[in-house]
């Protein structure tokens, strides 16, 4: 009678093992085996991290094995089991791999195909077509769209973390619980004594040092020492935690009536303002998005205020970007003056602080939350709903949505009750004109490495553009993202269908880059740039000034966050800037969803390219007083998970 050797690998995460009964069934082209209990006498099967082997003898020839079925039945207590993979040795000496990397809960069962990636058109056998269809039908019941907040992308239909499908929950909830991480931050930063001092202002700027953890030769220390300098202010629009807003100014907007006479002391080339614009030396950051938005009213004891400033910047002869004019609201007028570097010291400083506070709000809500967290969640939900586990695009993307839906659900539970990231239309693509834009330079290196990798994988499974266009599962995925996740908005820039391999490569590069590099750049930089409170105030307690010559140091301190809010802010940016335990960085694929040699070789080339980028960035940073390392691939987690 034919005999098979079944090797079963259990996950190594906490509580991955099981004491339940595990049954195994083989499904072949010529028939189906009996159900076999996988059990060794006097042995504790399926322990955490274990790899166990069993001999399974069948009564008759089964033909070519198509599927394996695993059933878990309760032994004593409810006991989930994380199955990594099964390897099958056939009677003829062949090995077949069945990747799983899923939890089996309760009295559950799972049916697996072998690990070869297949498009729907490759499946000619009825049982495989049926398996593919049933998997998606089940997933679409589990992963449902819901509106979280009007105007936002749709999210997962789950009120809290425990409502999520088990496969996308955190392995260990405590380790990533924001409240717990936050509490650790408060303890580690030694700021407990200030936590409840709301409505209590600091006495001066130096007083903020009481909660600032001073670490020598770090970015945060340099920010503390240089935050008032115009060059440091301008540098942050290029390489701070929100380096995506600055644009080249091609025409001065009518709502910002700046004249040459106002700024001539800042212009170093003996040119008019219009001539400087024409030569490409003027840049602009417009916070129009904040216009008309009401400030947070969560604390009835503290008035909070927002502004919607417009900041004009200049590239000086030293190639540094510096501010030359700031208007704190969108509509010009007598009570909305244009502040200049030539104004009184505290007038100019408070105007810059207002810009930094506005930048903080746009960073947190748009750059960070919307354009990385929520967008990556849309990709993840659509992937689970429309791509079966055997699909090559599922296998490619699954590592890049790991824990994203879980962290967003946690955020909604605890914190928060454009297609193409390097848009040349912003006019920021010239390395000669703007030589110190490291976010752009490093981002493009990583972008190209990802795009080359996705193109290689696409080339393995899609031999022509026609195959891309005819892949209905792929088209359903893209449509789900556009129509449901992004609500069919053309302004999102995402297509509703994909017709070429080149377009598919670009699309997948956006998905992976957003979830990995873009999130790394705007998340893990937060403590460096936002821990010195006056440089990134999370709230302002007085309205923007409406006249010049009246601002005092006392007024600025009374406007900045109070002691209690400063501590909450510091704890949050510290907690958000920490890598998770056992973090998986870009290029790491410990879960072997792909088993084919050509894809594994493409992965190896991808890692080699990323290693080269690490070396290039490290060499450049040796010469920099302010190193930029957020887009070094060894510091880019694979997915949005914090």
Secondary structure, 3 states (H helix, E strand, C coil): CCEEEEEEEECCCCCCCCCCEEEEEEEECCEECCCEECCCCCCCCCCCCCEEEEEEECCCCCCCEEEEEEEEECCCCCCCEEEEEEEEECCCCCEEEEEEEEEECCCCEEEEECCCCCCHHHCCCHHHHHHHHHHHHHHHHHCCEECCCCCCCCEECCCCHHHCCHHHCCCCHHHHCHHHHHHHHHHHCCCHHHCCCCCCCCCCHHHHHHCCCCCCCCHHHHHHHHCCCHHHHHHHHHHCCCCCCCEECCCCCCCCCCCHHHHCCCCCCCCCHHHHHHCCCEEEEECHHHCCCCCCCCCCCCCCECCCCEEEEEECCCCCEEEEEEECCCCCECCECEECCCCCHHHHHHHHHHHHHHHHHHHHHHHHHHHHHHHHHHHHHHHHHHCCCCCHHHHHHHHHCCCHHHHHHHHHHHCCCCCCCCCHHHCCCCCCCCCCCHHHHHHHHHHHHHHHHHHHHHHHHCCCHHHHHHCHHHHHHHHHHHHHHCCCCHHHCCCCCCCCHHHHHHHHHHHHHHHHHHHHHHHCCHHHHHCCHHHCCCCECCCCCCCCCCCCHHHHHHHCCCHHHHHHHHHHHHHHCCCCCCCCECCCCCCCCCCCHHHHHHHHHHHHHHHHHHHHHHHHHCCCCCCCCCCCHHHCECCCCC
